[in-house]
Amino acid sequence: MNNYFEEIKKRLRENINLENIEIIDNTQKHKGHKSFNPEKYHLELKISSSYLNSISRISAQKIIMRILKHDLEKKIHALEIKIEQ
């Protein structure tokens, strides 16, 4: 697994009570797109968290986006967040 993805998991776990997290790299699926940049990721997060399920989806996504703010500016082009029940 990509060390960068492990770093993301670690930061999210340190800030949110998570039962499980999976990161899926969908970068290559976007290779032909006009705004494609091979140095930036298209990621999908699948998260299981009782805590995040206890708050609104918008609030949960804001928390995640705040934790990954720097990454979204520098390393992540697109982020899909799925909070599973």
C-alpha positions in Angstrom: 0.0 0.0 0.0 1.1 3.5 -0.7 2.8 5.1 2.3 0.9 8.3 1.5 -2.4 6.5 1.9 -1.2 5.1 5.3 -0.4 8.7 6.4 -3.9 9.8 5.4 -5.4 6.9 7.4 -3.3 7.7 10.4 -4.3 11.4 10.5 -8.0 10.5 10.1 -7.8 7.9 12.9 -6.0 10.4 15.2 -8.8 12.9 14.8 -11.9 10.8 14.3 -13.1 7.7 16.0 -13.2 5.2 13.1 -14.0 1.6 13.0 -12.6 1.1 9.5 -11.2 3.1 6.6 -10.4 2.0 3.1 -8.7 4.3 0.5 -9.3 3.5 -3.2 -7.0 5.1 -5.7 -9.2 6.0 -8.8 -6.5 8.2 -10.4 -6.0 6.1 -13.5 -9.7 6.2 -14.3 -9.4 9.9 -15.0 -6.2 9.8 -17.1 -7.9 11.1 -20.3 -9.6 14.0 -18.6 -8.7 17.6 -19.5 -7.7 18.5 -15.9 -5.8 15.3 -15.3 -2.5 15.7 -13.3 -0.5 12.6 -12.7 0.9 14.2 -9.5 -2.5 14.5 -7.9 -4.8 11.7 -6.7 -8.4 10.9 -7.3 -9.4 9.1 -4.1 -12.4 7.4 -2.7 -12.7 7.0 1.1 -14.9 4.3 2.5 -15.3 5.0 6.2 -17.1 3.1 8.9 -17.6 5.3 12.0 -20.3 5.3 14.6 -19.3 8.9 15.4 -19.6 10.2 11.9 -22.9 8.4 11.5 -24.2 10.2 14.6 -23.8 13.6 13.0 -25.1 15.1 9.7 -23.4 13.9 6.5 -22.3 17.5 5.7 -20.8 17.9 9.2 -18.9 14.6 8.8 -17.6 15.6 5.4 -16.5 19.0 6.7 -14.5 17.3 9.4 -12.8 15.0 7.0 -12.1 17.9 4.5 -10.6 20.0 7.3 -8.3 17.2 8.3 -7.2 16.8 4.7 -7.2 20.5 3.8 -3.5 20.7 3.0 -3.6 17.5 0.9 -6.6 18.8 -1.1 -4.5 21.9 -1.9 -1.4 19.9 -2.9 -1.9 16.2 -3.5 -5.6 15.4 -4.0 -7.5 16.5 -7.0 -10.8 14.7 -6.3 -12.1 13.1 -3.1 -15.2 11.0 -2.9 -16.3 10.3 0.7 -18.6 7.3 1.5 -19.6 7.0 5.2 -21.0 3.5 5.6 -23.5 2.4 8.1 
